[in-house]
Amino acid sequence: MRILAISGSLKAASSNTSLVRAASRLAPESVEIIVYAGLADLPHFNPDLDDLDKEIAPLPVAHFRRQLRASDGVLISSPEYAHGVPGVLKNALDWLVGSGETVGKPFALINASPLATHAQESLTEILTTMAANIVAEASIRIPLAHRKLDESGIVSDPEISGLLRASIVALVRAIEDSRAEAEDV
Ligand SMILES: Cc1cc2nc3c(=O)[nH]c(=O)nc-3n(C[C@H](O)[C@H](O)[C@H](O)COP(=O)(O)O)c2cc1C
């Protein structure tokens, strides 16, 4: 099983990036969590650059879509900027609206700040519109704010790593459930 983890922050010392990197270290053995590293390379979304019929898109976009297609689920951890979703993350999602990699795919939206409720609600609304399967049990608040924990600190902190593991386990369960449903059809 493969999960793509996306941080909504480009900051070098980002707490959200530390969270997704820690998640890749905390994943159960049968699960590979790959941290997406191309957010900054995606061009600004422009429908004129995207030929969906001929599957011609800018290279970073094609790579992003391929990584999503190869993933069974997605884990997003994002900061809130001015009560909204960071532009870089919204831009990345805009590239997927027409190509459809989010449709039916299980998503965990983890929230590292108890104050960032607007971005979390907005991200939920955007991904619901894009027909993603947002896994409520996996979309939990992880109280990282003011803890100043890096990736290793998160992994070794029993409370934070326990919450992160619980989110991953809930996402994995939802992926297994959706696979079982697909087999039944
Ligand atoms: C430009 C800017 C705007 C922000 N706006 C908000 C906001 O509206 N609400 C909030 O809770 N935090 C806001 N923050 C705080 C960030 O969400 C917070 O510092 C977050 O932990 C940063 O995540 P990162 O370390 O992964 O980059 C803002 C930060 C910046 C730099």
The ligand as a Gaussian input file, in Angstrom:
#p B3LYP/6-31G(d) Opt

LIG

0 1
 C        1.489000      34.821000       6.030000
 C        0.983000      34.004000       7.193000
 C       -0.371000      34.021000       7.501000
 C       -0.861000      33.248000       8.555000
 N       -2.202000      33.249000       8.809000
 C       -2.686000      32.438000       9.784000
 C       -4.080000      32.366000      10.031000
 O       -4.884000      32.993000       9.387000
 N       -4.517000      31.525000      11.008000
 C       -3.640000      30.752000      11.751000
 O       -4.081000      29.988000      12.607000
 N       -2.306000      30.813000      11.533000
 C       -1.823000      31.636000      10.581000
 N       -0.461000      31.680000      10.350000
 C        0.419000      30.847000      11.171000
 C        0.796000      29.554000      10.449000
 O       -0.319000      28.847000      10.014000
 C        1.565000      28.696000      11.446000
 O        2.740000      29.385000      11.806000
 C        1.912000      27.339000      10.887000
 O        2.294000      26.521000      11.956000
 C        3.046000      27.394000       9.912000
 O        3.254000      26.081000       9.445000
 P        4.655000      25.606000       8.897000
 O        5.624000      25.600000      10.052000
 O        4.416000      24.215000       8.400000
 O        5.082000      26.519000       7.786000
 C        0.037000      32.469000       9.332000
 C        1.406000      32.476000       8.993000
 C        1.878000      33.231000       7.945000
 C        3.356000      33.193000       7.616000

